[in-house]
Amino acid sequence: MASMLQRYIERFPESPSLSKAIYELGRTFEMQGRAVEGLLVFRDAIQDFGDQRMSFGVDEIIESFPSKYDEHYTRLTSTLGFLRKLMDDEVFRDEVMGNRRKLFDYLSENPGVDREVRDLFMRNRPFRESLKSGEGPVEEVFSRFHDNFLHFPSEPPDEIFRSILDKATIGGQRTLELRMQKALVAVGASELDINSFSREDFKYASPSVMVWMAENIRKSGDLSLEPMARQALEAVIANYRQDEASQFKALMEYGRLELGYGNFEAAQSYLQQARDQYPLDSRIVEAVVLLADAYRVDGKHEAAIENYERVLRDRKNYGKEVRAEVQYKIGLSFLERGLFQEAHAYFERVFLAFSGFKEWTARAYLKDAETLISLGAREDAGRTLKDAIKVADIRNSEAFPEIDTL
């Protein structure tokens, strides 16, 4: 796979799909255990193709680079630390090699150790036995990981982004400059200044950056800039259909914008397009839940519950926390319609089945007490609140202070 992608990159350097191919090449290296090579491919691609606004894959590379850097840095340092300890600490080596339980405990406390190394020590008995004759096998493994570490990018992501930004600014590479400004804000290395945004930048910004501008204008609440946010989103939706990731984000952002202004039907239209046109997007759950929210606040409770239940039916793709959220919101939908018994059942289900998610648990306790009062069961409501106060995990939730004062 890697060789095929490399041949494509060499043969079609002007292809619009080039940055996508580079992104897939980096991912392929990662899956082949060549993570450092993948990171270097990503870093070089940002510099080489970041000023091409139609190279949409560059935006994915930039967004994923910091987390991949941190993940692989942790993996390498944790693995080298484990192997170094085995080589230097004879007592430790004899202890963990002679007792798999102690080895298991160490690896559990150090989850960053490479999976291949974990399996080698946990599952390969002949390998473990060979260690009794000396540390030779460990040195071989250590040497391989140490060589990888020597080739690991020496600068962290924020310094890499800052260096690229400086060069882009000097070189007049405005598209790359805007991408790096977005990247530095994302890693917390730069302050966001929405007043620096201008319509002139729409000539240079990638679709991903335009959506980012619109999102931050909405979050700022600056009404004077709202027309600019709409213009950016409309441009992405109308002109960049080949960038599916940005299309999905633009539809979602327009939905949020309209929802914030109480334009419920418009919000529902954009969010439904995001849900129906991009069902394989990794953030599709956001579209489904937000669309359901838009229906609920608009009083369209049946449509809201239908979308919430989509999440409950698809256990494979949606995690427990989002299921806790939608159970709670189904309860809200019933409560808002005066269907108190149904609401009680859903709120109770949240704090009984999803107690690990403190925010939704706290909110469910609070709303369940309100529901029980509406049912005339004040004593049950009091017991529910007392039970909530005893749950240590929810004491730091946003809803807890309200529970504690009732």
Salt bridges, closest charged atoms under 4 A:
GLU24 OE2 - ARG27 NH1 3.41
GLU30 OE1 - LYS68 NZ 2.83
GLU30 OE2 - HIS72 NE2 2.96
GLU37 OE2 - ARG34 NE 2.87
ASP44 OD1 - ARG43 NE 3.44
ASP59 OD2 - ARG179 NH2 2.93
GLU60 OE2 - LYS20 NZ 2.52
GLU63 OE2 - LYS182 NZ 3.15
GLU63 OE2 - LYS249 NZ 2.93
ASP88 OD1 - ARG84 NH1 3.80
ASP89 OD2 - LYS85 NZ 3.75
ASP105 OD1 - ARG101 NE 3.34
ASP114 OD1 - ARG75 NH1 3.02
GLU116 OE2 - ARG144 NH2 3.05
ASP119 OD1 - ARG123 NE 3.82
GLU129 OE1 - LYS132 NZ 3.22
ASP147 OD1 - HIS151 ND1 3.87
GLU177 OE2 - ARG174 NH1 3.35
GLU200 OE2 - LYS203 NZ 3.02
ASP201 OD1 - ARG174 NH2 3.00
GLU215 OE2 - LYS219 NZ 2.88
GLU226 OE2 - ARG230 NE 2.13
GLU253 OE2 - ARG218 NE 2.34
GLU258 OE2 - ARG230 NH1 2.88
ASP276 OD1 - ARG275 NE 2.69
ASP281 OD1 - ARG283 NE 2.96
GLU286 OE1 - ARG256 NH2 3.08
ASP293 OD2 - LYS329 NZ 2.91
ASP298 OD2 - LYS300 NZ 3.37
GLU325 OE2 - LYS329 NZ 2.71
GLU336 OE2 - ARG296 NH1 2.83
GLU348 OE1 - HIS344 NE2 3.88
GLU359 OE2 - ARG363 NE 3.99
ASP368 OD1 - HIS344 ND1 2.67
GLU370 OE1 - LYS367 NZ 3.18
ASP380 OD1 - ARG383 NH2 2.21
